[in-house]
Amino acid sequence: MVAETFDHTLRAFCQRAPFRSFVVELVSGSRIVVEHPEALVYRAGVAVYISRPGALSIFDHEGVSRITELTESGSAQAA
């Protein structure tokens, strides 16, 4: 994913009102569920997310395959 698209997409998902959780899918196949907008910091194509249990995830635009809605069943759905 291009750095500008990465930042723009994260901003759009974080600023939705009301906020809804979303999924960052990595090219490795890992998924990060963003449950709160203030737990995510991003800039210039790099992001840091701290989950509720306190686990730290660092990822960059090159490692992200897509960012999607989180459905009520907990699965990802293309936005």
N, C-alpha and C positions, 0 to 999 in steps of 0.2 A: 504494500500500500504506500502511496506517495505521502511524504511527511505533511504536506499541506492538507490533503484529504483526511489523513489520520487526525490531525488537530481539529479540523472543522467538524468531523463526524463525532468525535468525543464531546466537543462543545455542545453540539446539537442534542445529543443524548442526555448530557448532564443538565441542560437547561430546560428540559421538558417540564411543564407544569400541569398536573402534578408529576413529580419524578417517578419513573418506573424503572425497575432493575433491567439491566441489559447484559449481553454476553459479548466478550471479546474472544474471538476464536483465533488461536495462534497457528502458524503453519506447521508446528510440531504436532498439532492435534489437541493440545491442551486448551482448556476453556477457563476464562476468568469471569465470574459473575459479579458485576459491579452492583452492589446493593445500596450504596449511598453516594451522592455526588461529591460530598466533601471528603470522602476517603480516597479520591482519585486526584492526582496532580499530573498535569501533562504540559509539555512545552517542547517546541522544535522537534517533534517526532519521537519523543521519549515520554513514557508514562510510568508512574509508580502508584500502585493500589495497595491499600492495607485492608484486609478482610476483617470481619468481626472477631475471629479468634486471634487476630493480630499477625496473621501471615502476610509477608511482604512479597508483592509481585512486581517485577520491573520488566517492562517490555518496550519495544520500539516499533516504529512504523514498518520496518522490513520484516518483522516477525509476526505481523498480524495478517491473517487471511481475510477476515471480515468482522464486522461489528453488527450485531443483530438484536432484535427484540427478544425478551425472555417471556415465553408464554406462561400461562397459569400452571401448566403441567410441568414447567421447569425446563422445557426444551427451547432451543433457539429457533427463531423464525425470522426470515429475511425482512428487513425494514424497507 
